[in-house]
C-alpha cells in the first residue's frame, strides 16, 4: 500500500535527489523517501518545496497538498490528468440524471447513517454500564432514517435526512467520551472555526480522510469534483465528500474517541486563539497523524468483495466499485457498511 508523507515540522524544505524525496530541516537532511513508495505528500503550514521535486511528483503521479498548520486545505498540485475519458464521460452523464443521482446519493447517506449507528452500537456493547436512554433512542432513529434515505427519490429529502441524522448523532456524542470527560466536553459540531478540542480533532481527521478519498478517485480515473450528493461548487471535491460520508464515522470519529478514552491525547495539547478557535499543537497533530496511519494498516474483510484488505485501501476499493458501477459493469453500487 502506497503511503502518504505528512510534513508538519515548520520551516522544512523538500527537495529531490534522483528519484528520492529529501526532507531538509535547518539545512540538514532528516529523511529520505523513494518516490515510488508514495502516493501523495501533504504539507502542513510553512513547508516549501523545490520546483524540481514538484516536477518529479507530477511525473510519477504523486499529488502534493498544502494545508494550514491546523489542517485547513489551501491547494493541491497534480501532474497531467490521467484516467479513462470514457469513464469521466459516463460520470458526467450520470450526474445529469436526477433520478439516478438521488439513488446514488441515497446509498452514500444510508451507509453513513448505518455507520453512525454502528459506532453507537459498539459503544453500548463495549460498555454495558453506559445504558443511556439517549444513545438507545439515537440508535433507533439511525435505523429508521437509513431505510428512509435508501428509499427516497428526492435529493432534497435525502440531504435533509442526512443533516438531521448528523445532528442526532452529535447530540449524543458526548456520551461516547468515557475518560477525561472534564477536559473533553462536546456539545455540538463546530467547523469553521472548531470551538472545542474534539471538534478540532474531528475536522483535522476529516481533512486527512478527504485527501485520501480524493487521491483514490483520481487513481481510478474519476473526477473528484463531480459528485452526486454534494452540490457542485468551484473548488469543492464533491465526489470525494460523497464517498467520505460512508467512512467518516469509522475513519474519523472512532479514531478520536479511541485516542481520548485511552488517554493517548490530553488537554494540554491544545490552545485557544483570540478568535475563540481551538487548535492542536504540533505534538498532538503528529500523534493524531501517526494514529491515523496506524489505523490504515489494520486488516478487514470487505463485506461486498469478501477480500481481506488493509483499512487504508478502503477508499480505493470504494472508488473502484463506483467506477465499475458508472461503467455499467455492475448493477448497483455497494457502499461500505461497518460491522
Buried (B, 14 or more C-beta within 10 A) or exposed (E): EBBBBBBBBEEBBBBBEEEBBBBBBEEEEEBEBEBEEBBBBBBBBEBEBBEEBBEBBBEEBBBBBBBEBBBEBEEBBBBEEEBEEEBBEBBEEBBEEEEBBBBBBBBBBBBBBBBBBBBBBBBBEEBEEEEBEEBBEBBEBBEEBBEBBBEBEEBEBBBEBBEEBBEBBBBBBBBBBBEBEEBBEBEEBBEEBBBBBBBBBBBBBBBBBBBBBBBBBBBBBBBBBBBBBBEEEEEBBBBBBBBBBBBBBBBBBBBBBEBBBEEEBBEEBBEEEEEEBBBBBBEBBBBBBEBBBEBBEEEBEBEBEEEEBBBBBBBBBBBBBBBBBBBEEBEEBBBBBBE
